Structure formats: C-alpha cells, structure tokens
C-alpha cells in the first residue's frame, strides 16, 4: 500500500523542480539560427551566421559571426559559434535582426576581396590575409603614439590608476575608427587612411606597410 506524500515531501519536491528549472534557465547556451553567404570565390568563401545566445547576467539575444573557409582553414575545429573548417572574423550583437541575409548585406562593406587569395576586413582595426584566411596581419589604432590621442574616461582599474591596459576604450562608440582608401598589392604593400574623433585636432593618419604587415609606419596629415 502506497504511503501518502507528506506536505514537507511535496515542498521538497517542488523546491527541487524549481531549482532544476532555475539552473536550466541560468545555463549558458548558443543556438544557430540561419546563415547567408557574403562571398564565394575560387579560393575562399565568406558567410555570416546568426546565433541566439543566452549568457545569464551578461547577454541574451541574437549575435552574428562572419566566418571564412578555404583549403588553409580545413583543419579549424568546430565550437559553439564556429563551424568546422571555418575561422571566425568579425562579430557583433544582432538583437532585432530578421535574418542572416539582412545582416550580410550590411556587413559586406567591411570585407574587401582584393583577389582570389587576398582579403581585407575592417572592424576596430585592419586585418589583411594574403593566403585565403590562413593567417592575418593586423593593425589597430591603439598602436598610435599617445600624443596623437585624446584619452577617453576609463575605469579605475585601468592604467595609470590601475594595472590594466585599456587603450581600446579610446576607440569605442562615437570614437570608433573609420578606414578609407584601402590599398593592398600582391607584393606585400598595404596602405589606408584612418580617422577617429579620438585623434587630436581632427587629424587623419595614413598607415603603410611594405612587408606584408610585419611592420607599419604612420604619417599624420
């Protein structure tokens, strides 16, 4: 004969179920929504993938990742926000977006295909690949001399009050850099012009490399 469950037992059972529901709701998760191609060429392809991400106490909503695939990336492993054989490039929040195709049209301007093996993508910096996404040379405005930059307000844990390097704060929001006149040649010559509200006196800077991005020089004008 079954014994009736006591009130205390029912409360424990309900509490356990609530705890499991809370744990499930607070567990991080990422779900792929859809994808759209940005570029399909003989040597590499670019696509934008949209995900729904739930990171409790941090972020919940749509995000996007632009990924590149080629013979050079075929051994790249998969993870929650990257398909096997692809490498991740630009990313960002996408709350309110309707489709990956919509975002692909918007993000396309940040990806310059120079030839079958050469790609430039811009975000907070300039990234150049001469081998179909096998590797990238990067330039970021945080490498500019301090006397060219009007510093932004930073948290106390940042230098000089703290120990953390927060130079990227100088180029966030309305201070984000803009890149123009981007030129890349197969002989390793790279040049572009960067402007930002973080630069003193409204100056712009021409950045140049003649060795495939191993070293850079800048000219203020």
N, C-alpha and C positions, 0 to 999 in steps of 0.2 A: 504494500500500500504506500503510494507516494505521500510524502510529508508536505504540507503547505509551506510555501516560501514565506519567511518572516518579513516584516516591514524593513528590518535592518538589512536583510539579504537583498531585498528589492532596491534599496537605496545604494547598496554597494554595486549591484549590477548596473544600475543606471549611471552611477558615477564612473564606472569602468568604461561604459559605452561612450559617455561624454568625453572622457579622457582620450579614447581612441579617435573620436571624431575631431577633437582639438588637435591631436598630434598629426592626423592626416591633413587637416586644413593648414597647419603650420609647416608642413614639409615642403622643401623647395622642389619645383617641378618645371619642366620645359616641354612644350608640345609644338610640333611642327604644324604650321597652318597651310602654307602654299609657297610656291616659288615661281620665278619668272626669269627668263634669260635676258641679259644685258648685251652680251656679245658672244658670237660663235665664229671662231676662226679656225684656220688650218692647224695652228699650234696650241691654242689655249681657248678656254671658254670662261665667261663670267656669268654668274647668276646671282639673283637676290632671293634669299629665303626669309620668310616671315615666320616667327615663332610667337607662341603665347607663353610668357614666363611668369611664374609665381615664386617670388623670393620674399617670404614673410619679413615684415619690418624694413624692407628695402625697396622692392619694386614689384608691381603686378600689372601686367598688360602686354601689348604687342611690342616686339622688338624686331629688328631686321639685321641680317648679316649678309654682306656681299662676299661670295666665295669664288675662287679661281681653280680651274682644273687643267692639267696638262700632263705630258709624259713625265715631267720633272716632279709633279706632286702626287704621282700614283701611289706612293707608299705612305702618304699622310694618313694618320689614323682618324677614325670617327670619334666624335664625342657628342654631347647633348645638342650643341649648336654648330656642328660641322659634319658634313657627310664625308665618308671615307674617300680618299683620293682627291680631296679638295683642300685648299688652305683659305683661312679667313682673312679678309682685308678690312674694309670699312664696316661699321656697325652703328646702331643708334636706336633710340626709342621710336615707336610707331603707334602709340595709342591713338585711336580714332581712324587709323588707316582702313581701307576697304579691301585691298588686295596687294599681293606682291607686285603685280604688273603696274599698278599705280605708283608704287614706290620706286620701281625700276626706272620708270620714265623720269622721275625726279632726281634720282641718284646718278643717272647716266652721265651727267655733265662733269662728275667728279672723276671719271675714268677716261683717260686719253690713250687710245690704242695707236701707237706710232707705226708699228709694222707687225709682222706675224709673231715676233718674239719679244717685242718691247712694249711695256705698259707703264703708264704713269697714273697713280691715283693720289688724290689730294684730300686731306681732311684737316687735322690740326697741323699737318706738315706735308712734305712732298716725299713720295715713295716711288722709286723707279726700279723696274726689273728689266734686265736685258736678256733673260733666259726663260721667258714664258712662265713667270711666277715661281721659278725655282728658288730665287733669292731676291732680296730688295736692298737697295741703298736708300738711306733715309736722311732727310734734313728737317730740323724742327726749329722754329723761331726762338726757342729757349736757348739756343746756342749763340744768339746775338750778344754783343757786348752790353753790359749792364747800363752804360751811359747812354745807350740808344733807347732805353725802355723807361716809360713812366710806370713805376710799380703799382700793382693793384693792392687793395687791402687783403691781408692774409690772416688766417687763424694764428693764435698764439703759439701753436706747436710748430709753426714754420720758422725757418731762419729769417732774420737773425735772432729773434727771441727764443725760438726752439731749435730743434735739431733736424727738422725735415726739409728737404729741398722741394719747394712749392712753386718753382718758376712757371709751371704750366698755368697757374692762376692768372698770370699776366695776359693770357691769350684765350680767356673763356668769355662766353656771352657776347656782348657787343664789341669786345676786343678781339674776336676771333680773326685769324689771318685770312687774307684773300690773295690768291695766286693768279698771276696773269702772264701772258707772253711766254708760255712754257715751250721750250725747245729742247729736243733730245735727238742726238745723232748716233748712228751705229758705231762711230769711232770713240764713243765714251764722253762726248761733250754734252753737258746738261746746263741749262740756264733758265731762269724765271725771275719774275719780279714779285715781291711780297709787300703788301701794305697792311696796316692794322692801326686801330685807334690807340694801341699800346705804344706805338713809336712816337718819339718826341717830335714836336713841331710838324706833324703831318707828313713826315718823311716816308719815302719808299726805299726799298733795298733791292738791288739786283744781286742774285746769288748765282754762282757759277762753279762748275767742276769740269776739269778736262781729263779726269782719270776714272770715269765710271762711278763717280760719287764717293771715292775713297777719301778725297779731301775737298774742301769747299772754300771759296773766297767770296767776300761780300763788298759791295760798293754802294754807299749811301748817296741818294740824289734827291 
